[in-house]
Structure formats: C-alpha cells, structure tokens
Amino acid sequence: MKNILILGGEGYIGNALHEYFSKKKFRLTSFDNLIYNQKNKKKNSNKYQFIKGDIRKKKDLKKINKEYDAVIFLAGLVGDPITKKYKKVSSDINETATKQVIKEIYKKGNAKKFIFISTCSNYGMSKSKYLTENHKLKPLSPYAKSKVKIEKFILGLKKKSNFNPTILRFATAFGYSNRMRYDLTVNQFTKDLFIKKYLEIYDFNTWRPYCHVKDFARLIELVILSKKNLTAYQVFNAGSNKNNFTKKKIGTKIKKLIGGKIKYLKKSQDKRNYIVDFSKVKKILKFKPKFSIEFGIREILKKIKTDINFEKLGNYKIKS
Ligand SMILES: NC(=O)c1ccc[n+]([C@@H]2O[C@H](COP(=O)([O-])OP(=O)(O)OC[C@H]3O[C@@H](n4cnc5c(N)ncnc54)[C@H](O)[C@@H]3O)[C@@H](O)[C@H]2O)c1
C-alpha cells in the first residue's frame, strides 16, 4: 500500500485522483482548506483521510508530519481569472506558502517523491508550434507567473537523495469530477450549449492543449510508480499532441453533439495561445491519454442534469 499526501485534494483534480486511486493500493491523505466552500461528502476510511487545513498556517501543517511515498501538490488559487481577482491572496498562497511548504518537505526529506502540478499556461503566447519543455516560458497571468517562479525554485534546490521532485505541466483539464469546475473551456462550453443553447467564444482562433482528468490521474500514478532516475528533477508537459485545439474547434465538436448557437466575439479577453509538444512524457513514461474530448462531453452531459448552483461549481469566488 502506498501512502500518498495530496495538498489541495478537495478540488477538481483532487477528486478525480480520489476516484481513481480508491480502486488501487493507495492510501490517500487529503489536506485542503475548502477555499470555495466546497462540500466534501467522502467518508474517512483506512484508504482515505481528510485533514482540513491551510498551507498558509504553520499549525495546520503540523497535522501532516508523516512519511509519504509521494506528496502531490495541487493546492492554490487556480486559473487566470481567480488570481487576477484576488491578487494578494493568490501571491500569499501560490508563492509564499507554496515555497514554504516545499522548503519544509525538502528539509525533512519525508516524501520519497514530490510531484508539483504546474501548467502549460506558462508558455503564454507563442507563435512557435509544438513547444517542448525547454522552450522559453512567457507567463501572462499572476497564476502562471507564480507557477514559473515555483518551478524555478524547485529546480534550483540542491540535489539530495531523499528529495525527488517532478514537475508536470498540465494541459487544460476537462471531464467530470465530483468537484466540478464549469469554468474550464470544454466543461463551460458544454454547459452553455446544453443549458442556454447559446455560447459566446472570444479569442476563438487561439490554440491550447487539453487532457481528461482521469488521464491526469493515470499519469500521476505512472510518476509515483516509475524509477526515480526517470522522474527526479524532470519537467514533463502533460497531455498529447493530438489534443491541441483552437477554441473554435472545441466549440464545433460540442455543437455537433448538442446543437445550439455559437457566436464568435471579436473582443479579446485571454491572449494565451500555445501548441504544446508532449513527446517527452510519451517517450520516457510511456504516457498516452485514453479519453477523447467527445468522451468528456458525453460524460458531462450524463451528469449535468443533476448539477444545480452552477455559480458555485467553478473557481469564481473564494470564501471570505
Ligand atoms: N484544472 C486544470 O485545467 C489545470 C490545468 C493545469 C494545471 N492545473 C493545476 O492542478 C492543480 C489542481 O487544479 P484544480 O483544477 O483541481 O483546481 P481547484 O481549484 O479545483 O483545486 C485547488 C484546491 O486547492 C485548495 N486550496 C486553495 N488554497 C488552499 C490553501 N491555502 N490551503 C489548502 N488548500 C488550498 C482548494 O480548496 C481546492 O480544493 C493546481 O495546482 C493547478 O494549477 C490544473
């Protein structure tokens, strides 16, 4: 049985990890401050323990003083809009506290593997096609700027045998999770076309890669189970080359399945534009995503009828 600590385990990706790992020989400890007032309906068991805590608070962090096979770092204010809305909270959590927690784990050496979830948003706006991990980063939002700083901090730590960090630059996630985020492109487009039968798309010709949340869970499992020499101090783009799409292409795929009307707006709200290369993760970790955009859309359509209070299902407003 592997003992895994997930910092920020009650979010969109954390819940997908819980669902996937609950069927495996993994014992999860989830540490989260439930910043969106999200409800955690999962029961503590010998395979899952929830600790309510804030990475900004030293006394809360004392509650997680064990040895772990892996620590997965997901905690933070996630996404461009929410970090622009709460700039100070964002830098307190995504930079100051994140750095402090990583320093502690490094000092204690209590995690055999440390997995930091970063983002392809770090590439910002780029004309070059198929950006590899070595490409220059041009973060645009406070969200991505913090991720770039933390990546640099981790890679700058002096190597030692009991700290084995891996950085995964996730593509934009999609698909259903028990903590749903309808503020993510595929999920939001599906919701708008299904509920309102109408969708507005800005920056419709901008490119971005996408990956299903279940595939991210499979990738994290691969990192945990791989030999350290393949993963330590490595950065991987996480996704697949064939899932780079423009927003217009995503809209068209969804419209094909649901119908409705799409309006393409001239105004620009999000200048991010990047096509990413995922050959490294495929070659070294043999990672190939299984779930298509269409699978994700159909899965959301099955569940969406029971979702209410859409304004709470996403990263819109933090608790005061
Ligand atoms: N969802 C995506 O498309 C995507 C893409 C690239 C990278 N990522 C990365 O994956 C990770 C998880 O993203 P997500 O989509 O699940 O976001 P999310 O907002 O659903 O989850 C983040 C979790 O962190 C918790 N949290 C926030 N501040 C905290 C604090 N101070 N102390 C403890 N917990 C705190 C929140 O309560 C939430 O449960 C993030 O690091 C994000 O940058 C996500």
The ligand as a Gaussian input file, in Angstrom:
#p B3LYP/6-31G(d) Opt

LIG

0 1
 N       -7.742000      22.175000     -13.960000
 C       -6.868000      22.455000     -14.920000
 O       -7.214000      22.626000     -16.101000
 C       -5.407000      22.560000     -14.588000
 C       -4.506000      22.779000     -15.646000
 C       -3.157000      22.930000     -15.353000
 C       -2.712000      22.811000     -14.041000
 N       -3.607000      22.584000     -13.029000
 C       -3.104000      22.518000     -11.656000
 O       -3.691000      21.425000     -10.971000
 C       -3.889000      21.759000      -9.599000
 C       -5.335000      21.492000      -9.202000
 O       -6.213000      22.232000     -10.034000
 P       -7.784000      22.074000      -9.927000
 O       -8.353000      22.279000     -11.272000
 O       -8.118000      20.843000      -9.180000
 O       -8.158000      23.378000      -9.062000
 P       -9.146000      23.521000      -7.830000
 O       -9.287000      24.969000      -7.579000
 O      -10.396000      22.746000      -8.092000
 O       -8.346000      22.836000      -6.639000
 C       -7.431000      23.510000      -5.810000
 C       -7.667000      23.070000      -4.385000
 O       -6.728000      23.756000      -3.545000
 C       -7.408000      24.111000      -2.360000
 N       -6.698000      25.231000      -1.730000
 C       -6.651000      26.528000      -2.157000
 N       -5.935000      27.268000      -1.311000
 C       -5.512000      26.439000      -0.320000
 C       -4.758000      26.633000       0.869000
 N       -4.292000      27.841000       1.196000
 N       -4.527000      25.567000       1.673000
 C       -5.019000      24.346000       1.346000
 N       -5.746000      24.096000       0.240000
 C       -5.998000      25.133000      -0.592000
 C       -8.820000      24.459000      -2.805000
 O       -9.756000      24.400000      -1.743000
 C       -9.063000      23.418000      -3.879000
 O       -9.684000      22.268000      -3.339000
 C       -3.465000      23.214000      -9.440000
 O       -2.168000      23.275000      -8.927000
 C       -3.490000      23.745000     -10.861000
 O       -2.607000      24.794000     -11.052000
 C       -4.947000      22.469000     -13.281000

